[in-house]
């Protein structure tokens, strides 16, 4: 009987190992039937889920209105008016002088006539006016925020970046 050197044994082990790893490619029936499930990214596709928190979108809109109001107050030099957002969806305006109250009312009538006045209280020479956006405007903002930008984004992504690779695009609304 011939003695085998360690080099020959090592070469034999490497060849057997290679055959074991290549065998499922040639004859899949010889290997266990469980295969690796590839995710969408490895299959060449992707799942796209776009969500908008509509409450945050409305809060953002109210914040933008209050910021515009502050800028117009500075631009028109209406002083002694404090604007702040309250409870996320309301705008509180505290006006301290009588001439400022009249100018502020004129500003509301000219620039912000769509806002709804919730309350108007006067205490100690300070008039506090609470404003918010009407329900119809809120519904319109929700629909516009949900449909227009997200659908444009999804359509643009589908058409330009990867036209054949998106398996699902869905718009989800959270109320």
C-alpha positions in Angstrom: 0.0 0.0 0.0 1.2 3.4 -0.9 1.6 6.2 1.6 -0.3 9.4 0.8 1.5 12.7 1.4 -0.4 15.5 3.2 -0.4 17.5 0.0 -2.3 14.8 -1.9 -4.8 14.5 1.0 -5.3 18.3 1.0 -5.8 18.4 -2.8 -8.3 15.6 -2.5 -10.3 17.3 0.3 -10.4 20.6 -1.6 -11.7 18.8 -4.7 -14.4 17.0 -2.8 -15.4 20.2 -1.0 -15.7 22.0 -4.4 -17.8 19.2 -5.8 -20.1 19.3 -2.9 -20.6 23.1 -3.3 -21.0 22.8 -7.1 -23.3 19.8 -7.1 -26.6 21.7 -6.2 -26.0 23.9 -9.3 -26.0 20.9 -11.6 -28.6 18.7 -9.9 -30.8 20.6 -7.4 -32.7 17.4 -6.6 -29.6 16.0 -4.7 -29.6 18.9 -2.3 -32.2 19.8 0.4 -35.2 21.6 -1.1 -35.1 24.6 1.1 -33.7 27.5 -0.8 -32.8 31.0 0.3 -35.6 33.5 -0.2 -34.3 36.6 -1.9 -35.7 39.9 -0.8 -37.1 42.4 -3.2 -33.7 44.2 -3.4 -31.9 41.0 -4.4 -34.6 40.1 -6.8 -34.1 43.4 -8.7 -37.1 45.3 -7.3 -38.2 47.3 -4.4 -41.3 48.1 -2.3 -42.1 51.8 -1.9 -44.3 53.0 0.9 -45.0 56.7 1.1 -46.7 58.1 4.2 -47.8 61.5 5.3 -48.8 62.4 8.8 -51.7 64.7 7.9 -51.8 66.3 11.4 -48.2 67.3 11.1 -48.9 68.7 7.6 -51.7 70.9 8.9 -49.5 72.0 11.8 -46.8 72.9 9.3 -49.4 74.9 7.3 -50.6 76.8 10.5 -46.9 77.5 11.4 -46.3 78.9 7.9 -49.4 81.2 8.2 -48.2 82.4 11.6 -44.7 83.1 10.2 -46.2 85.0 7.2 -48.3 87.0 9.7 -45.2 88.0 11.7 -43.4 89.0 8.5 -46.3 91.1 7.4 -46.6 92.8 10.8 -42.9 93.8 10.5 -43.3 94.9 6.9 -46.4 97.0 7.6 -44.8 98.2 10.9 -47.6 97.1 13.1 -46.2 96.9 16.6 -47.2 95.5 19.9 -48.6 92.3 18.5 -47.5 88.9 19.7 -48.3 85.9 17.4 -47.8 82.4 18.6 -49.1 79.0 17.6 -51.2 77.3 20.3 -52.2 73.6 20.5 -50.6 73.0 17.2 -53.6 74.1 15.0 -54.5 77.5 16.4 -52.9 80.9 16.2 -53.1 83.3 19.2 -52.6 87.0 18.6 -52.1 89.4 21.6 -52.5 93.0 20.6 -51.5 95.6 23.3 -52.4 99.0 21.9 -55.7 100.3 20.4 -54.2 101.6 17.2 -52.4 98.3 16.7 -55.8 96.5 17.1 -57.3 98.4 14.2 -54.2 97.9 12.0 -54.1 94.2 12.9 -57.9 93.8 12.0 -57.2 95.4 8.7 -54.3 93.0 8.1 -56.5 90.1 8.9 -59.2 91.3 6.5 -56.8 92.0 3.7 -54.4 89.1 3.9 -55.9 86.3 6.1 -59.6 86.5 5.5 -59.7 82.7 5.2 -58.8 82.3 8.9 -61.7 81.6 11.3 -61.9 83.7 14.5 -62.5 81.4 17.5 -62.5 83.9 20.2 -61.9 87.6 20.8 -61.2 88.6 24.4 -60.1 91.9 25.9 -58.6 92.0 29.4 -56.4 94.7 30.9 -55.9 96.6 27.7 -54.7 93.5 25.8 -56.9 92.0 23.2 -56.4 88.3 22.6 -57.7 86.9 19.3 -57.7 83.1 18.7 -57.6 82.0 15.0 -57.6 78.7 13.2 -58.1 77.4 9.7 -61.7 76.4 8.7 -62.5 72.7 8.4 -63.1 72.9 4.7 -59.5 74.4 4.3 -58.2 71.6 6.6 -59.8 69.0 4.4 -58.5 70.6 1.3 -54.9 70.7 2.8 -55.1 67.0 3.7 -56.2 66.0 0.3 -53.8 68.2 -1.5 -50.9 67.1 0.8 -51.7 63.5 0.2 -52.5 63.3 -3.4 -50.5 65.8 -5.3 -46.9 65.7 -4.0 -46.8 62.0 -3.2 -48.3 60.9 -6.4 -46.0 63.2 -8.3 -43.0 61.8 -6.4 -44.1 58.2 -7.0 -44.9 58.7 -10.6 -41.6 60.5 -11.2 -39.7 57.7 -9.4 -41.5 55.0 -11.3 -41.1 56.7 -14.7 -37.5 58.0 -14.5 -35.4 56.1 -12.0 -36.5 52.5 -12.1 -39.5 52.0 -14.4 -39.5 48.2 -14.2 -38.4 47.6 -10.7 -41.1 48.9 -8.4 -43.5 46.2 -7.2 -45.8 48.4 -5.2 -46.5 52.1 -4.5 -49.1 53.0 -2.0 -50.2 56.3 -0.3 -51.2 55.8 3.4 -53.1 58.4 5.3 -53.0 58.7 9.1 -55.9 60.6 10.7 
